[in-house]
Amino acid sequence: DADVTQTPRNRITKTGKRIMLECSQTKGHDRMYWYRQDPGLGLRLIYYSFDVKDINKGEISDGYSVSRQAQAKFSLSLESAIPNQTALYFCATSDPGTHNTGELFFGEGSRLTVL
Amino acid sequence: AQSVAQPEDQVNVAEGNPLTVKCTYSVSGNPYLFWYVQYPNRGLQFLLKYITGDNLVKGSYGFEAEFNKSQTSFHLKKPSALVSDSALYFCAVRDGPGGFKTIFGAGTRLFVKA
């Protein structure tokens, strides 16, 4: 089983619909992240959470919200989806390690298409 | 603000030849630098990182990267490319021990031809 699991893997929806992408992890990491991948733009940070009570906006948080339900679960919501939110979304976790040197561990991605 | 540039959208190399994927960065403090690889329909996988110490860092699958502080570069290298190395490669930077965010470059697609 994957250490970082995202559901759904693929979703097609219509403009204005509410969508939730879910992420769960078995790595025991406190830090969790949501990134968005667009061709030619790399990955951009949407939100990050360092523990259940600590949630922070990233570069492109407008139009998104998150919920950290437990250490192992971090959900991303689009309250009213629009076509330019069509993208590949990744959840990631990290263990800060000594002096915050830890790398990121990614899920397999959730491909969202908004028509 | 921290940033990462990968100047090449695509790199083509013949199998058995050496490969280089370029990355330059900008941070205010001491950089933590990372390379990740993405195979089709998969998430990103960590390859290697530079934190401190030896400028030449060795990682997974025979890859290595050279940190050059004066040129603010962290190029990914492999002495002999394999067809299976074909993938999308991302360079990433974090602004030292106080940095909370990892910033990614746009990615470079590597094609290795048999």
gemmi code that builds the backbone of each chain (N, CA, C; Angstrom):
import gemmi

chains = {
    "A": [
        ("ASP", (0.843, -1.194, 0.000), (0.000, 0.000, 0.000), (0.882, 1.249, 0.000)),
        ("ALA", (0.387, 2.277, -0.671), (1.126, 3.514, -0.760), (1.159, 4.202, 0.601)),
        ("ASP", (2.276, 4.910, 0.855), (2.408, 5.636, 2.111), (1.527, 6.875, 2.128)),
        ("VAL", (1.350, 7.502, 0.941), (0.512, 8.686, 0.822), (-0.557, 8.367, -0.233)),
        ("THR", (-1.802, 8.350, 0.175), (-2.897, 7.928, -0.690), (-3.835, 9.078, -0.975)),
        ("GLN", (-4.114, 9.285, -2.248), (-5.026, 10.354, -2.643), (-6.275, 9.752, -3.291)),
        ("THR", (-7.436, 10.327, -2.950), (-8.682, 9.949, -3.600), (-9.522, 11.178, -3.898)),
        ("PRO", (-10.212, 11.218, -5.050), (-10.126, 10.259, -6.147), (-8.868, 10.464, -6.964)),
        ("ARG", (-8.517, 9.525, -7.811), (-7.356, 9.685, -8.688), (-7.727, 10.513, -9.911)),
        ("ASN", (-8.946, 10.418, -10.325), (-9.439, 11.191, -11.471), (-10.863, 11.654, -11.184)),
        ("ARG", (-11.149, 12.906, -11.585), (-12.492, 13.418, -11.364), (-12.803, 14.439, -12.438)),
        ("ILE", (-13.986, 14.304, -13.025), (-14.484, 15.303, -13.969), (-15.722, 15.921, -13.343)),
        ("THR", (-15.768, 17.236, -13.311), (-16.895, 17.911, -12.699), (-17.282, 19.129, -13.527)),
        ("LYS", (-18.345, 19.787, -13.096), (-18.833, 20.949, -13.837), (-18.557, 22.226, -13.045)),
        ("THR", (-18.492, 23.312, -13.755), (-18.311, 24.623, -13.139), (-19.365, 24.863, -12.070)),
        ("GLY", (-18.903, 25.344, -10.912), (-19.802, 25.663, -9.817), (-20.000, 24.555, -8.805)),
        ("LYS", (-19.572, 23.363, -9.119), (-19.721, 22.242, -8.186), (-18.666, 22.306, -7.090)),
        ("ARG", (-18.999, 21.744, -5.924), (-18.045, 21.625, -4.822), (-17.319, 20.292, -4.944)),
        ("ILE", (-16.024, 20.353, -4.792), (-15.192, 19.149, -4.939), (-14.282, 19.015, -3.732)),
        ("MET", (-14.112, 17.788, -3.254), (-13.152, 17.535, -2.195), (-12.161, 16.475, -2.646)),
        ("LEU", (-10.904, 16.774, -2.464), (-9.833, 15.815, -2.705), (-9.278, 15.405, -1.348)),
        ("GLU", (-9.114, 14.107, -1.168), (-8.700, 13.623, 0.137), (-7.297, 13.018, 0.096)),
        ("CYS", (-6.602, 13.151, 1.201), (-5.253, 12.625, 1.322), (-5.093, 11.980, 2.690)),
        ("SER", (-4.541, 10.778, 2.695), (-4.231, 10.124, 3.962), (-2.828, 9.548, 3.875)),
        ("GLN", (-2.144, 9.503, 5.008), (-0.761, 9.033, 5.008), (-0.496, 8.118, 6.190)),
        ("THR", (0.396, 7.187, 5.955), (0.784, 6.244, 6.997), (2.241, 6.436, 7.410)),
        ("LYS", (2.830, 7.552, 7.016), (4.242, 7.788, 7.321), (4.437, 8.375, 8.719)),
        ("GLY", (3.355, 8.788, 9.348), (3.487, 9.359, 10.681), (4.066, 10.764, 10.690)),
        ("HIS", (4.046, 11.433, 9.552), (4.587, 12.788, 9.471), (3.571, 13.818, 9.943)),
        ("ASP", (4.079, 14.853, 10.610), (3.200, 15.931, 11.046), (2.897, 16.909, 9.916)),
        ("ARG", (3.845, 17.086, 9.004), (3.706, 18.122, 7.984), (3.048, 17.557, 6.726)),
        ("MET", (2.034, 18.252, 6.248), (1.336, 17.857, 5.026), (1.115, 19.067, 4.141)),
        ("TYR", (1.048, 18.813, 2.835), (1.021, 19.885, 1.845), (0.071, 19.512, 0.709)),
        ("TRP", (-0.507, 20.532, 0.076), (-1.212, 20.359, -1.187), (-0.531, 21.234, -2.232)),
        ("TYR", (-0.173, 20.584, -3.348), (0.426, 21.275, -4.491), (-0.459, 21.078, -5.712)),
        ("ARG", (-0.313, 22.011, -6.634), (-0.996, 21.920, -7.920), (0.067, 21.907, -9.019)),
        ("GLN", (-0.062, 20.993, -9.991), (0.875, 20.918, -11.096), (0.188, 21.308, -12.391)),
        ("ASP", (0.766, 22.268, -13.092), (0.308, 22.682, -14.408), (1.482, 22.586, -15.369)),
        ("PRO", (1.260, 22.165, -16.587), (2.369, 22.048, -17.555), (3.118, 23.363, -17.691)),
        ("GLY", (4.440, 23.286, -17.610), (5.274, 24.472, -17.777), (5.364, 25.367, -16.565)),
        ("LEU", (4.611, 25.045, -15.522), (4.638, 25.875, -14.315), (5.201, 25.132, -13.113)),
        ("GLY", (5.455, 23.864, -13.263), (5.954, 23.094, -12.128), (4.871, 22.886, -11.096)),
        ("LEU", (5.278, 22.789, -9.850), (4.341, 22.609, -8.741), (4.243, 23.896, -7.951)),
        ("ARG", (3.024, 24.270, -7.635), (2.797, 25.456, -6.829), (2.043, 25.083, -5.560)),
        ("LEU", (2.471, 25.669, -4.449), (1.938, 25.313, -3.152), (0.601, 25.998, -2.907)),
        ("ILE", (-0.402, 25.205, -2.530), (-1.739, 25.738, -2.269), (-1.912, 26.003, -0.777)),
        ("TYR", (-1.727, 24.974, 0.036), (-1.809, 25.080, 1.490), (-0.798, 24.122, 2.107)),
        ("TYR", (-0.409, 24.435, 3.352), (0.414, 23.505, 4.100), (0.020, 23.530, 5.570)),
        ("SER", (0.303, 22.409, 6.222), (-0.101, 22.234, 7.617), (1.025, 21.548, 8.371)),
        ("PHE", (1.430, 22.135, 9.466), (2.509, 21.545, 10.250), (2.008, 20.690, 11.408)),
        ("ASP", (0.769, 20.861, 11.770), (0.095, 19.917, 12.652), (-1.400, 20.188, 12.569)),
        ("VAL", (-2.188, 19.469, 13.320), (-3.642, 19.531, 13.174), (-4.170, 20.947, 13.407)),
        ("LYS", (-3.501, 21.710, 14.249), (-3.992, 23.051, 14.566), (-3.276, 24.155, 13.809)),
        ("ASP", (-2.407, 23.790, 12.899), (-1.590, 24.785, 12.202), (-1.772, 24.620, 10.701)),
        ("ILE", (-2.503, 25.547, 10.078), (-2.764, 25.508, 8.647), (-2.390, 26.866, 8.064)),
        ("ASN", (-1.689, 26.824, 6.931), (-1.169, 28.054, 6.342), (-1.428, 28.108, 4.846)),
        ("LYS", (-1.644, 29.325, 4.347), (-1.834, 29.504, 2.914), (-0.492, 29.445, 2.196)),
        ("GLY", (-0.541, 28.894, 0.979), (0.629, 28.873, 0.125), (0.549, 29.976, -0.908)),
        ("GLU", (1.174, 29.729, -2.067), (1.229, 30.737, -3.132), (-0.113, 31.016, -3.775)),
        ("ILE", (-0.956, 29.980, -3.900), (-2.157, 30.102, -4.736), (-3.381, 29.564, -4.010)),
        ("SER", (-3.691, 30.092, -2.849), (-4.765, 29.544, -2.017), (-6.160, 30.044, -2.421)),
        ("ASP", (-6.267, 31.102, -3.195), (-7.581, 31.646, -3.553), (-8.412, 30.595, -4.287)),
        ("GLY", (-9.657, 30.416, -3.824), (-10.550, 29.444, -4.446), (-10.460, 28.048, -3.859)),
        ("TYR", (-9.572, 27.879, -2.889), (-9.358, 26.590, -2.225), (-9.508, 26.735, -0.714)),
        ("SER", (-9.862, 25.627, -0.070), (-9.832, 25.565, 1.381), (-9.343, 24.174, 1.774)),
        ("VAL", (-8.887, 24.027, 3.012), (-8.377, 22.736, 3.465), (-8.913, 22.421, 4.846)),
        ("SER", (-8.809, 21.148, 5.179), (-9.177, 20.677, 6.503), (-8.186, 19.605, 6.923)),
        ("ARG", (-7.639, 19.757, 8.135), (-6.730, 18.732, 8.680), (-7.518, 17.989, 9.757)),
        ("GLN", (-8.079, 16.866, 9.355), (-8.998, 16.158, 10.241), (-8.272, 15.369, 11.328)),
        ("ALA", (-7.045, 15.013, 11.036), (-6.227, 14.228, 11.953), (-4.792, 14.340, 11.455)),
        ("GLN", (-3.857, 13.819, 12.228), (-2.474, 13.891, 11.780), (-2.322, 13.249, 10.405)),
        ("ALA", (-3.089, 12.200, 10.160), (-2.913, 11.427, 8.938), (-3.776, 11.883, 7.771)),
        ("LYS", (-4.653, 12.861, 7.977), (-5.617, 13.218, 6.925), (-5.648, 14.710, 6.676)),
        ("PHE", (-5.584, 15.057, 5.383), (-5.540, 16.460, 4.975), (-6.332, 16.569, 3.677)),
        ("SER", (-7.449, 17.294, 3.713), (-8.348, 17.370, 2.561), (-8.301, 18.745, 1.931)),
        ("LEU", (-8.440, 18.767, 0.624), (-8.477, 20.017, -0.147), (-9.866, 20.149, -0.764)),
        ("SER", (-10.483, 21.314, -0.615), (-11.809, 21.550, -1.174), (-11.791, 22.714, -2.151)),
        ("LEU", (-12.563, 22.545, -3.212), (-12.857, 23.630, -4.130), (-14.334, 23.935, -3.934)),
        ("GLU", (-14.642, 25.075, -3.348), (-16.023, 25.377, -2.973), (-16.925, 25.533, -4.184)),
        ("SER", (-16.387, 26.152, -5.229), (-17.149, 26.355, -6.461), (-16.156, 26.265, -7.606)),
        ("ALA", (-16.030, 25.073, -8.159), (-14.978, 24.823, -9.144), (-15.140, 25.668, -10.406)),
        ("ILE", (-14.000, 26.082, -10.948), (-13.975, 26.813, -12.217), (-12.980, 26.141, -13.153)),
        ("PRO", (-13.144, 26.343, -14.471), (-12.292, 25.622, -15.433), (-10.789, 25.821, -15.231)),
        ("ASN", (-10.349, 27.008, -14.768), (-8.895, 27.166, -14.626), (-8.344, 26.477, -13.378)),
        ("GLN", (-9.190, 25.742, -12.675), (-8.716, 24.870, -11.611), (-8.483, 23.440, -12.122)),
        ("THR", (-8.666, 23.254, -13.407), (-8.300, 21.981, -14.034), (-6.793, 21.807, -13.924)),
        ("ALA", (-6.363, 20.729, -13.266), (-4.939, 20.526, -12.996), (-4.738, 19.160, -12.363)),
        ("LEU", (-3.476, 18.855, -12.121), (-3.087, 17.656, -11.371), (-2.714, 18.110, -9.970)),
        ("TYR", (-3.361, 17.535, -8.981), (-3.153, 17.951, -7.594), (-2.386, 16.863, -6.835)),
        ("PHE", (-1.397, 17.319, -6.072), (-0.589, 16.393, -5.292), (-0.645, 16.736, -3.812)),
        ("CYS", (-0.781, 15.693, -3.019), (-0.594, 15.789, -1.584), (0.824, 15.314, -1.264)),
        ("ALA", (1.450, 15.918, -0.289), (2.794, 15.510, 0.106), (2.930, 15.601, 1.622)),
        ("THR", (3.869, 14.849, 2.145), (4.171, 14.905, 3.573), (5.676, 15.074, 3.753)),
        ("SER", (6.066, 15.486, 4.936), (7.491, 15.537, 5.246), (7.717, 15.399, 6.732)),
        ("ASP", (8.874, 14.866, 7.032), (9.383, 14.844, 8.396), (10.472, 15.897, 8.413)),
        ("PRO", (10.374, 16.925, 9.227), (11.375, 17.992, 9.143), (12.798, 17.505, 9.345)),
        ("GLY", (12.976, 16.476, 10.151), (14.331, 15.988, 10.376), (15.164, 17.018, 11.121)),
        ("THR", (16.450, 16.758, 11.183), (17.353, 17.697, 11.849), (17.478, 18.968, 11.023)),
        ("HIS", (17.252, 20.076, 11.622), (17.385, 21.381, 10.956), (16.511, 21.495, 9.712)),
        ("ASN", (15.362, 20.868, 9.748), (14.379, 21.021, 8.667), (14.933, 20.585, 7.321)),
        ("THR", (15.651, 19.473, 7.272), (16.269, 19.026, 6.032), (15.457, 17.973, 5.297)),
        ("GLY", (14.316, 17.589, 5.833), (13.572, 16.476, 5.264), (12.996, 16.749, 3.884)),
        ("GLU", (13.003, 15.704, 3.048), (12.425, 15.828, 1.723), (10.926, 15.542, 1.764)),
        ("LEU", (10.252, 15.795, 0.642), (8.820, 15.579, 0.523), (8.526, 14.179, -0.012)),
        ("PHE", (7.412, 13.603, 0.468), (6.923, 12.319, -0.026), (5.554, 12.582, -0.632)),
        ("PHE", (5.381, 12.193, -1.895), (4.185, 12.558, -2.643), (3.222, 11.391, -2.822)),
        ("GLY", (1.940, 11.746, -2.898), (0.945, 10.800, -3.357), (1.009, 10.669, -4.872)),
        ("GLU", (0.111, 9.829, -5.417), (0.116, 9.552, -6.850), (-0.585, 10.639, -7.657)),
        ("GLY", (-1.254, 11.543, -7.004), (-1.896, 12.644, -7.706), (-3.381, 12.433, -7.936)),
        ("SER", (-4.113, 13.541, -8.014), (-5.540, 13.542, -8.351), (-5.731, 14.471, -9.545)),
        ("ARG", (-6.159, 13.882, -10.647), (-6.364, 14.698, -11.854), (-7.797, 15.215, -11.870)),
        ("LEU", (-7.935, 16.531, -11.834), (-9.250, 17.168, -11.792), (-9.502, 17.922, -13.083)),
        ("THR", (-10.637, 17.670, -13.689), (-11.069, 18.396, -14.882), (-12.380, 19.097, -14.570)),
        ("VAL", (-12.387, 20.417, -14.785), (-13.595, 21.208, -14.548), (-14.117, 21.692, -15.898)),
        ("LEU", (-15.318, 21.248, -16.231), (-15.899, 21.601, -17.535), (-16.739, 22.861, -17.471)),
    ],
    "B": [
        ("ALA", (12.694, 36.682, -1.940), (11.881, 35.489, -2.146), (12.716, 34.428, -2.868)),
        ("GLN", (12.433, 33.192, -2.535), (13.195, 32.121, -3.165), (12.594, 31.764, -4.514)),
        ("SER", (13.444, 31.305, -5.437), (12.975, 30.899, -6.755), (13.930, 29.872, -7.341)),
        ("VAL", (13.424, 29.146, -8.323), (14.195, 28.117, -9.007), (13.962, 28.258, -10.502)),
        ("ALA", (15.032, 28.124, -11.284), (14.905, 28.170, -12.734), (15.507, 26.916, -13.350)),
        ("GLN", (14.752, 26.304, -14.222), (15.255, 25.202, -15.023), (15.196, 25.686, -16.468)),
        ("PRO", (16.323, 26.072, -17.030), (16.321, 26.790, -18.310), (15.932, 25.953, -19.520)),
        ("GLU", (15.951, 24.651, -19.390), (15.633, 23.775, -20.517), (14.305, 23.071, -20.289)),
        ("ASP", (13.377, 23.237, -21.258), (12.118, 22.498, -21.162), (12.338, 21.016, -21.404)),
        ("GLN", (13.314, 20.718, -22.274), (13.546, 19.334, -22.682), (15.026, 19.113, -22.929)),
        ("VAL", (15.484, 17.934, -22.555), (16.858, 17.518, -22.828), (16.794, 16.172, -23.536)),
        ("ASN", (17.512, 16.068, -24.639), (17.576, 14.820, -25.394), (18.987, 14.272, -25.321)),
        ("VAL", (19.112, 12.985, -25.062), (20.426, 12.374, -24.968), (20.323, 10.928, -25.447)),
        ("ALA", (21.404, 10.442, -26.006), (21.436, 9.046, -26.452), (21.804, 8.141, -25.283)),
        ("GLU", (21.239, 6.953, -25.297), (21.545, 5.986, -24.242), (23.051, 5.731, -24.180)),
        ("GLY", (23.587, 5.722, -22.970), (25.012, 5.497, -22.788), (25.825, 6.776, -22.691)),
        ("ASN", (25.254, 7.870, -23.160), (25.941, 9.166, -23.060), (25.676, 9.817, -21.707)),
        ("PRO", (26.566, 10.723, -21.293), (26.307, 11.449, -20.030), (25.162, 12.439, -20.216)),
        ("LEU", (24.453, 12.696, -19.128), (23.368, 13.664, -19.184), (23.546, 14.717, -18.103)),
        ("THR", (23.064, 15.918, -18.401), (23.023, 17.015, -17.432), (21.690, 17.702, -17.546)),
        ("VAL", (21.040, 17.918, -16.422), (19.816, 18.718, -16.354), (20.122, 19.911, -15.454)),
        ("LYS", (19.910, 21.109, -15.988), (20.387, 22.309, -15.318), (19.358, 22.915, -14.364)),
        ("CYS", (19.881, 23.540, -13.304), (19.039, 24.214, -12.314), (19.818, 25.357, -11.702)),
        ("THR", (19.210, 26.524, -11.623), (19.767, 27.637, -10.863), (18.729, 28.092, -9.855)),
        ("TYR", (19.192, 28.724, -8.779), (18.277, 29.048, -7.691), (18.575, 30.432, -7.139)),
        ("SER", (17.632, 30.933, -6.346), (17.818, 32.186, -5.632), (17.130, 32.066, -4.279)),
        ("VAL", (17.905, 32.231, -3.216), (17.357, 32.259, -1.861), (18.091, 33.331, -1.069)),
        ("SER", (17.511, 33.733, 0.044), (18.139, 34.789, 0.835), (19.204, 34.247, 1.774)),
        ("GLY", (19.093, 33.008, 2.163), (20.051, 32.423, 3.093), (20.762, 31.248, 2.470)),
        ("ASN", (21.133, 30.295, 3.286), (21.773, 29.084, 2.775), (20.716, 28.134, 2.216)),
        ("PRO", (20.907, 27.693, 0.981), (19.858, 26.893, 0.342), (19.900, 25.420, 0.725)),
        ("TYR", (18.726, 24.853, 0.820), (18.580, 23.409, 0.799), (18.039, 23.079, -0.588)),
        ("LEU", (18.713, 22.205, -1.323), (18.382, 21.948, -2.714), (18.014, 20.482, -2.924)),
        ("PHE", (17.028, 20.246, -3.769), (16.482, 18.912, -3.975), (16.268, 18.654, -5.471)),
        ("TRP", (16.361, 17.388, -5.860), (15.909, 16.928, -7.166), (14.870, 15.833, -6.965)),
        ("TYR", (13.786, 15.951, -7.756), (12.728, 14.947, -7.771), (12.506, 14.497, -9.214)),
        ("VAL", (12.012, 13.266, -9.367), (11.693, 12.732, -10.683), (10.229, 12.304, -10.712)),
        ("GLN", (9.595, 12.527, -11.857), (8.201, 12.127, -12.029), (8.084, 11.257, -13.274)),
        ("TYR", (7.706, 10.004, -13.083), (7.423, 9.108, -14.192), (5.954, 9.267, -14.586)),
        ("PRO", (5.587, 8.895, -15.805), (4.206, 9.096, -16.279), (3.172, 8.522, -15.322)),
        ("ASN", (2.146, 9.335, -15.052), (1.024, 8.933, -14.200), (1.448, 8.550, -12.787)),
        ("ARG", (2.531, 9.124, -12.316), (3.005, 8.846, -10.959), (3.242, 10.154, -10.221)),
        ("GLY", (3.373, 10.046, -8.921), (3.767, 11.198, -8.129), (5.260, 11.435, -8.218)),
        ("LEU", (5.711, 12.519, -7.619), (7.139, 12.826, -7.633), (7.869, 11.935, -6.641)),
        ("GLN", (9.089, 11.555, -7.031), (9.941, 10.743, -6.151), (11.225, 11.508, -5.880)),
        ("PHE", (11.661, 11.484, -4.646), (12.896, 12.139, -4.235), (14.108, 11.425, -4.833)),
        ("LEU", (15.058, 12.209, -5.388), (16.284, 11.647, -5.940), (17.484, 11.915, -5.046)),
        ("LEU", (17.674, 13.175, -4.678), (18.823, 13.547, -3.866), (18.636, 14.954, -3.323)),
        ("LYS", (19.503, 15.312, -2.360), (19.446, 16.651, -1.784), (20.825, 17.122, -1.373)),
        ("TYR", (20.983, 18.448, -1.396), (22.169, 19.090, -0.845), (21.737, 19.919, 0.348)),
        ("ILE", (22.390, 19.666, 1.485), (22.126, 20.455, 2.679), (23.379, 21.231, 3.065)),
        ("THR", (24.470, 20.517, 3.210), (25.741, 21.135, 3.536), (26.841, 20.125, 3.236)),
        ("GLY", (28.107, 20.582, 3.270), (29.198, 19.646, 3.095), (29.672, 19.527, 1.665)),
        ("ASP", (30.013, 18.324, 1.256), (30.574, 18.042, -0.062), (29.670, 18.561, -1.168)),
        ("ASN", (30.254, 19.284, -2.112), (29.442, 19.882, -3.173), (28.867, 18.856, -4.141)),
        ("LEU", (29.440, 17.681, -4.207), (28.932, 16.628, -5.083), (28.085, 15.674, -4.254)),
        ("VAL", (26.818, 15.597, -4.619), (25.873, 14.781, -3.864), (25.454, 13.585, -4.723)),
        ("LYS", (25.464, 12.413, -4.154), (25.038, 11.216, -4.890), (23.647, 10.798, -4.419)),
        ("GLY", (22.851, 10.312, -5.389), (21.491, 9.953, -5.054), (21.074, 8.618, -5.647)),
        ("SER", (19.774, 8.481, -5.837), (19.202, 7.231, -6.324), (19.471, 7.039, -7.819)),
        ("TYR", (19.438, 5.771, -8.256), (19.495, 5.382, -9.668), (20.755, 5.885, -10.381)),
        ("GLY", (21.837, 6.116, -9.659), (23.089, 6.542, -10.272), (23.197, 8.035, -10.548)),
        ("PHE", (22.209, 8.791, -10.134), (22.250, 10.239, -10.325), (23.125, 10.924, -9.276)),
        ("GLU", (23.679, 12.055, -9.676), (24.428, 12.907, -8.758), (24.167, 14.352, -9.143)),
        ("ALA", (24.470, 15.260, -8.229), (24.273, 16.676, -8.507), (25.414, 17.452, -7.885)),
        ("GLU", (25.779, 18.536, -8.565), (26.883, 19.359, -8.092), (26.385, 20.728, -7.662)),
        ("PHE", (26.636, 21.065, -6.419), (26.270, 22.370, -5.873), (27.394, 23.352, -6.166)),
        ("ASN", (27.053, 24.490, -6.766), (28.032, 25.530, -7.051), (27.504, 26.838, -6.485)),
        ("LYS", (28.078, 27.254, -5.360), (27.539, 28.426, -4.662), (27.759, 29.704, -5.464)),
        ("SER", (28.916, 29.840, -6.097), (29.220, 31.082, -6.810), (28.315, 31.261, -8.037)),
        ("GLN", (27.945, 30.166, -8.648), (27.050, 30.230, -9.808), (25.598, 29.980, -9.422)),
        ("THR", (25.312, 29.796, -8.168), (23.974, 29.466, -7.647), (23.317, 28.401, -8.513)),
        ("SER", (24.046, 27.306, -8.706), (23.525, 26.234, -9.548), (23.555, 24.903, -8.822)),
        ("PHE", (22.730, 24.001, -9.290), (22.638, 22.651, -8.709), (22.227, 21.713, -9.849)),
        ("HIS", (23.147, 21.439, -10.728), (22.857, 20.650, -11.926), (22.844, 19.155, -11.622)),
        ("LEU", (21.880, 18.476, -12.210), (21.737, 17.023, -12.047), (22.529, 16.325, -13.156)),
        ("LYS", (23.247, 15.264, -12.790), (24.101, 14.589, -13.766), (24.012, 13.074, -13.609)),
        ("LYS", (24.340, 12.402, -14.722), (24.480, 10.956, -14.683), (25.503, 10.576, -15.746)),
        ("PRO", (26.474, 9.755, -15.413), (27.554, 9.452, -16.359), (27.092, 8.704, -17.616)),
        ("SER", (26.074, 7.851, -17.472), (25.633, 7.030, -18.598), (24.110, 6.884, -18.544)),
        ("ALA", (23.425, 7.525, -19.473), (21.961, 7.556, -19.444), (21.349, 6.226, -19.884)),
        ("LEU", (20.200, 5.926, -19.291), (19.408, 4.758, -19.666), (18.075, 5.213, -20.239)),
        ("VAL", (17.513, 4.398, -21.126), (16.192, 4.728, -21.675), (15.180, 4.891, -20.541)),
        ("SER", (15.321, 4.102, -19.503), (14.396, 4.154, -18.365), (14.540, 5.436, -17.536)),
        ("ASP", (15.560, 6.249, -17.812), (15.700, 7.536, -17.132), (14.763, 8.591, -17.720)),
        ("SER", (14.144, 8.299, -18.839), (13.224, 9.244, -19.474), (12.081, 9.563, -18.523)),
        ("ALA", (11.941, 10.836, -18.187), (10.954, 11.254, -17.186), (11.003, 12.776, -17.093)),
        ("LEU", (10.200, 13.310, -16.186), (10.173, 14.748, -15.917), (10.929, 14.987, -14.609)),
        ("TYR", (11.889, 15.902, -14.644), (12.747, 16.153, -13.497), (12.507, 17.556, -12.953)),
        ("PHE", (12.369, 17.636, -11.634), (12.119, 18.905, -10.973), (13.230, 19.218, -9.982)),
        ("CYS", (13.736, 20.441, -10.059), (14.635, 20.982, -9.072), (13.811, 21.773, -8.069)),
        ("ALA", (14.206, 21.750, -6.797), (13.436, 22.452, -5.777), (14.377, 23.045, -4.749)),
        ("VAL", (13.934, 24.116, -4.101), (14.765, 24.805, -3.116), (13.950, 25.145, -1.874)),
        ("ARG", (14.611, 25.073, -0.748), (14.024, 25.526, 0.508), (15.024, 26.485, 1.130)),
        ("ASP", (14.538, 27.550, 1.759), (15.421, 28.593, 2.282), (15.953, 28.207, 3.653)),
        ("GLY", (16.889, 27.275, 3.671), (17.619, 26.905, 4.875), (16.756, 26.345, 5.985)),
        ("PRO", (17.309, 26.233, 7.178), (16.573, 25.594, 8.276), (15.325, 26.359, 8.686)),
        ("GLY", (15.272, 27.645, 8.392), (14.080, 28.412, 8.761), (13.009, 28.415, 7.705)),
        ("GLY", (13.283, 27.834, 6.543), (12.317, 27.870, 5.453), (11.215, 26.856, 5.646)),
        ("PHE", (9.993, 27.288, 5.421), (8.857, 26.395, 5.618), (8.293, 25.863, 4.308)),
        ("LYS", (8.696, 26.438, 3.199), (8.113, 26.042, 1.934), (9.187, 25.547, 0.983)),
        ("THR", (8.835, 24.522, 0.221), (9.697, 24.050, -0.854), (9.152, 24.603, -2.168)),
        ("ILE", (10.004, 25.315, -2.905), (9.611, 25.915, -4.177), (10.207, 25.101, -5.310)),
        ("PHE", (9.388, 24.797, -6.316), (9.793, 23.938, -7.424), (10.046, 24.736, -8.704)),
        ("GLY", (10.982, 24.236, -9.509), (11.142, 24.740, -10.857), (10.044, 24.206, -11.764)),
        ("ALA", (10.061, 24.653, -13.007), (9.000, 24.291, -13.948), (9.131, 22.863, -14.470)),
        ("GLY", (10.296, 22.270, -14.282), (10.509, 20.904, -14.730), (11.227, 20.837, -16.069)),
        ("THR", (12.012, 19.779, -16.236), (12.712, 19.504, -17.495), (12.403, 18.073, -17.901)),
        ("ARG", (11.918, 17.927, -19.117), (11.611, 16.578, -19.606), (12.857, 15.996, -20.254)),
        ("LEU", (13.260, 14.846, -19.782), (14.438, 14.144, -20.302), (13.990, 13.003, -21.212)),
        ("PHE", (14.496, 13.004, -22.428), (14.273, 11.903, -23.368), (15.597, 11.209, -23.613)),
        ("VAL", (15.656, 9.928, -23.354), (16.846, 9.138, -23.637), (16.511, 8.175, -24.770)),
        ("LYS", (17.225, 8.321, -25.868), (16.954, 7.533, -27.068), (17.875, 6.321, -27.130)),
        ("ALA", (17.284, 5.196, -27.465), (18.068, 3.958, -27.549), (19.000, 3.954, -28.754)),
    ],
}
model = gemmi.Model(1)
for chain_id, residues in chains.items():
    chain = gemmi.Chain(chain_id)
    for i, (resn, *xyz) in enumerate(residues, 1):
        res = gemmi.Residue()
        res.name, res.seqid = resn, gemmi.SeqId(i, " ")
        for name, pos in zip(("N", "CA", "C"), xyz):
            atom = gemmi.Atom()
            atom.name, atom.element = name, gemmi.Element(name[0])
            atom.pos, atom.b_iso = gemmi.Position(*pos), 0.0
            res.add_atom(atom)
        chain.add_residue(res)
    model.add_chain(chain)
structure = gemmi.Structure()
structure.add_model(model)
structure.setup_entities()
